[in-house]
Each structure stands twice: as C-alpha cells, then as structure tokens.
Amino acid sequence: MGLHPLSGVSSLAIQLAESHGLTLIGYARDRRMTVYAHGERIRGCSGSIPMNC
C-alpha cells in the first residue's frame, strides 16, 4: 500500500509512513517521483531517502 499526498510531504507524514509500513511518494510528475518512505518497494529506486526515481 502507498500514499501520494496532494501537497508537500511533512515530517509527520514520513514518520507515520515509516512506522506503519507504507510507501510514501511525493511530487509525482510524468515518469518521475520523489519517494520518502520504503522506496525499496519501487523498481528502479535506490539510494537514500528522499529518493528521486
């Protein structure tokens, strides 16, 4: 399960996503996105959080 917020990602949203095992994605446009929590679940994403995929 994942979340995609309608506005900017807050630190509370990141903490909640991490603690509840949710993938958190922000700023998704075209074929690009920024991943803030559990990016290992998304093919092609690697590196430190936040990840640009």
N, C-alpha and C positions, 0 to 999 in steps of 0.2 A: 504494500500500500504506500502511496506517496501523497504529498501535499504540494500544491502550487499556489502560493499566495497571490492576491490581487494587487498588493502594494509591496513596498520594500520588506525585507526579511528582518525581524527583530531578534535580539539575542535570546529572548524568552521563547520564541518560536523554534530556534535552533536547539535550545536545551530540551524543550518538550519533544521534538522530533527524535533527538538522540536517545532520550530516556524511554520513549515508547516504541522505538524500533521503526520509525517512519523515515522514508526518504523525503528530503525537503529540497525543492528546486525553486529557484527564483530567477527572474529576468530571462525567461524563455522567449527567444525570438528566432524565427526561421528554423535553422538547424543547429542553433547554439543555445546553451543554457548554463547557469551557474548553480552548482549543487552544494548545499550547505550541510547535509547530514546523510550518511550512509550512501555515498556515491559509488561504493564498490559494487552496488547492485546494478549499475548502469554500464552497459557495454561501451567501451571506449573512453571511460573516465578513469583517471588515475591521478595521484598526486595528493597534495594537502588540501584541506578544507579552507576556504571555498575553492571548488574546482571549476574551471571553465572547460566545458565539454562541447 
